[in-house]
Amino acid sequence: MSERVERIRQLLDAALSPSVLEVGDDSHLHAGHAGAASGGGHYRVKIVSERFEGVRLVMRHRLVYDAVQGMMHSDIHALAITAIAPSEQS
């Protein structure tokens, strides 16, 4: 696991206490992309947290972005988020 992926995991775990947390690095799929030139990676997150119960999707994403805010301008160029409340799991 890369250092960035581990740091994303730590930040999300501390902020949202998820029951499920999957973080993937898709940076290799974006090689040559203009945004990748800055050094920031492309990541995907699937997170299930009690904090999302009764919370609208846009606010769920805001909670995730707030948790990784310090990485957004240097380490993360793009972040694909799937944010689910436990009651919504299939």
Secondary structure, DSSP 8 states (H G I E B T S, - for coil): --HHHHHHHHHHHHHH--SEEEEEE-GGGGTT-GGGGGT-EEEEEEEE-GGGTT--HHHHHHHHHHHTGGGTTTTEEEEEEEEE-GGG--
